Amino acid sequence: MDRMEALSAGIDEDFDPLGNDLDEFANTIFAKSEQLGFDSEGRVMVSEKLLSHAGISDQAAFVGRGASFQIWEPDAFQAHQKEAQKNAKENPQKLKLSRKGVEE
């Protein structure tokens, strides 16, 4: 929830409330989002709608992304990861390390 609230605040701060950009970004990020529940054992419960959207049937890959994670169909993630690694190698200048939380 904290991440979604931070995204919402960023959209509210960065876009003109009367402009189209605010609606486009808000709809893109929030329109299909769902808050996931947990079962009695503490496992994440993913709706059939989201599983279907991701093409997940009997196996899933949980992929860490720093403060968040994604759930992928394993073969789809492998293909995505291969392309992402290629793009990262071709564009190393895009990676900027934050000094946030680093002691000097």
C-alpha positions in Angstrom: 0.0 0.0 0.0 2.8 2.4 0.8 4.2 2.0 -2.7 0.8 2.7 -4.3 0.3 5.7 -2.1 3.7 7.1 -3.1 2.8 6.6 -6.8 -0.5 8.3 -6.2 1.2 11.3 -4.5 3.8 11.5 -7.2 1.1 11.6 -9.9 -0.8 14.3 -7.9 2.4 16.4 -7.5 3.8 16.0 -11.0 0.8 16.5 -13.2 -1.6 19.3 -13.9 -5.0 18.3 -12.4 -6.8 19.5 -15.5 -4.5 17.9 -18.0 -4.8 14.6 -19.8 -1.5 13.2 -18.4 -2.8 12.9 -14.9 -5.7 10.7 -16.1 -3.6 8.7 -18.4 -1.0 7.8 -15.7 -3.5 7.3 -13.0 -5.6 5.0 -15.1 -2.6 3.1 -16.4 -1.3 2.5 -12.9 -4.4 2.1 -10.8 -7.3 1.0 -12.9 -6.4 -2.7 -13.0 -4.6 -2.8 -9.6 -5.9 -5.1 -6.9 -5.0 -5.3 -3.2 -3.9 -8.9 -2.7 -5.1 -10.9 0.3 -3.4 -13.6 2.4 -4.6 -17.0 3.4 -4.5 -18.4 6.9 -0.9 -19.6 6.4 0.2 -16.1 5.3 0.5 -16.9 1.6 -0.4 -14.3 -1.0 -3.8 -14.9 -2.7 -3.9 -13.9 -6.4 -7.2 -13.5 -8.1 -8.1 -15.7 -11.1 -8.4 -12.5 -13.1 -4.7 -11.6 -12.4 -3.5 -15.2 -12.9 -5.3 -15.2 -16.3 -3.8 -11.8 -17.3 -0.3 -13.1 -16.5 -0.8 -16.5 -18.2 -0.1 -18.2 -14.9 -1.5 -21.7 -14.4 0.4 -24.2 -12.2 3.7 -22.4 -11.6 4.8 -18.8 -10.9 8.0 -16.9 -10.6 8.3 -14.3 -7.8 10.7 -11.7 -8.9 12.2 -9.2 -6.5 12.3 -5.5 -7.5 13.8 -3.8 -4.5 10.9 -2.5 -2.4 8.4 -4.6 -4.4 8.1 -7.8 -6.4 6.3 -9.1 -9.5 4.7 -12.4 -10.1 5.3 -13.9 -13.6 4.6 -17.0 -15.6 8.1 -18.5 -15.5 8.7 -18.8 -19.3 7.4 -15.3 -19.9 9.8 -14.0 -17.3 12.8 -15.8 -18.8 12.1 -14.1 -22.1 11.5 -10.8 -20.5 14.7 -11.1 -18.4 16.8 -12.0 -21.5 15.6 -8.8 -23.3 16.0 -6.7 -20.1 19.6 -7.9 -19.7 20.4 -7.1 -23.3 18.9 -3.6 -22.9 20.8 -3.0 -19.6 24.1 -4.0 -21.2 23.5 -1.6 -24.1 22.5 1.3 -21.9 24.6 1.2 -18.7 24.5 5.0 -18.5 20.9 4.8 -17.5 21.7 3.3 -14.1 22.1 5.9 -11.4 23.0 4.9 -7.9 21.2 6.7 -5.2 23.1 8.1 -2.2 19.9 7.7 -0.1 20.7 5.6 3.0 24.4 5.5 2.3 26.6 6.7 5.2 29.5 8.9 4.3 
